Amino acid sequence: MSTQKNKNFLVGIVGLIFLAMVAFTFMGTEDESVGNQIEIEVAKEVDVEKIKEFEINIVNRKMTLDPPLISVEVGDQVLLNIKSDENLRFHIHEYDHETMLMADEVKVLSFPAMLPGRFDIEIHSGEEEEKAILIGFLEVMPKA
Amino acid sequence: MKKIFFIIILLQLLLLPNAYAHGFGSKIDLPIPGYLYWFGGGAAVIASFAIISLFVKSKSYDDSYWTYNLRNLGLVNTLYKNKSLLNVFKIISIGLFILTILTGVLGAQFPIKNFAPTFVWVIWWGGFIWLHILFGNSWNFVNPWKNIFELIKFDEKPLRQYPEKLKSWPAFGFFLIFAWIELVYPTPAYPQFLGNIIFVYSVIVLAGMRVFGKDRWLDNCEPFTVFFNFVSSFSMTRVTSDGKILLRPIASGLLDVRYRFDQLCFLILILSVVSFDGLISTLFWYDFIGIDVFGGSGRLDVIYVNTVGILLSFIVFFSVFYSFVIIAKIITQTDITVVDLAQRFVPALLPISIVYHLAHYSSYFFLNGQLIIKLISDPFGFGWDIFGTSSYEIVRTIDFILLWNYQVVVIVIGHILSVYVVHRISLRIFKDSKKSIISQAPILLLMVGYTVLGLWLLSTSSI
């Protein structure tokens, strides 16, 4: 008898979960992504020897660096002179540095590389703002 | 229909990072430096010869290994006898299971704000294996489907006889689907997808246990039970049928097992899947298949080629293993069939597979696993702060020198364990040490190859 009750209980629970799933599937979802913050950390006064400068050209949504890798060491001050052939949002993962690029204008992005690892560099275009396009990596090597 | 599928995937992709490998989460691994790669490879070769030299004079095979019954320790005995503690774990497992489905379906549809993706892909799949290595078959106690089945007190008498000729092939098939979802499906971390797929799979498991019997289904058709059973053979502890909790040398349980052909295939599938996971993380793979990862749409670009790749990787690993077993048979001129020989030697592949999993997932687990601290306070992503941890700041700094050394050491230890298991198995098969040493040569070469492959995957530029 109690087994029958338990079975009914299970069927009830399964039914409720199923109904909830169907309801929420049809209701659709809101975009919960957090609004992106534009943050440009301009170079502070640092040891000139530690400044690592890179010219970044983005043509047809690709970096012209070959390989598309910005390689620095922990403690270096990264200085990027970024130019694009279209308006884009330029973003470095985990560091969460980003800047808006205007077509054919050079934008300077500078920040200290304090976090070791390999981080995705992505762009977002106006038409598909939420879609991230991987264009290269920032590689921050630990100090030997 | 195909168009609708791709539109749904594209919509989900908008909410997800542009990831190629792993089920979910960011990966910031730096490839291990060349000198460590060569050091690891060299250590593997030297260790292989050292073990052979060490045991070359072994005259006879001894099946025994050191054990200690942990129940001799008062605390362990008290905990073991306390059934209510076990029940607490079971209830927690059911609670987490229901929470995973509910958060997946009802919660915020953004992976890092939802409990389900982090819990499933990082904590459970990436980290749960550690519990098995240390404490034995933990899945057996916390398997939510088994616990729900027992809680509901379903009639355990099967409605149908399980077709014995199927053996554990259904589990093989389900594991392949699971691996495909993790490594190939474009949006495995999309919470609603995860919640729905777990729900559907749960219905299949519960129905399967009711129809064919709980144990029959779990042992033959439930891939995670089969997977964790394999891992448990590698474990440092084992609970015996007479209630002992034996502490034993790690991997020594592999000397007790004898796998069937279907289990052999499952074990090779594990090795091929973890290796394929590593391979699709490398830029080499995308150069090889002619896909430009820069400027692309992530997994959507490689869905077909990686589907073929995951199947091919199993075929390649299976063929390579069998080729080396055939060589072992030829040079030892044994009467034992190739299939039999392969089934006897295959447990030695397990340590290599497990240590690669541990090395590959380590930083991923450390970094992304911390999300769970935030998510236990706000599992649905609704802005709650139940335990006051929702604003936990994730520690993102990794000591890569420590990580690289850990990865290489773990892989070399796995290699040594595999070589040791090969040695004991060959001595058991061939009895005399000379033939045993000859038989080991091709298998050891294979082990060195697998170890170097693992190190190479970790040292290659990845995405």
Interface residues (C-beta under 8 A of the other chain):
Chain A: S2 T3 N6 K7 F9 L10 V14 I17 F18 A20 M21 F24 T25 T29 E30 D31 E32 S33 N60 R61 K62 M63 P67 P68 H93 E94 L115 P116 G117 R118 F119 D120 E122 E128 E130 K131 A132 I133 L134 I135 G136 F137 E139 M141 P142
Chain B: L13 L14 L15 P17 N18 S26 I28 D29 L30 I101 L102 V105 L106 A108 Q109 F110 K113 I148 L151 I152 K153 F154 D155 Q192 G195 N196 F199 V203 V293 F294 G295 G296 S297 G298 G381 R396 T397 I398 D399 F400 I401 S461 S462 I463
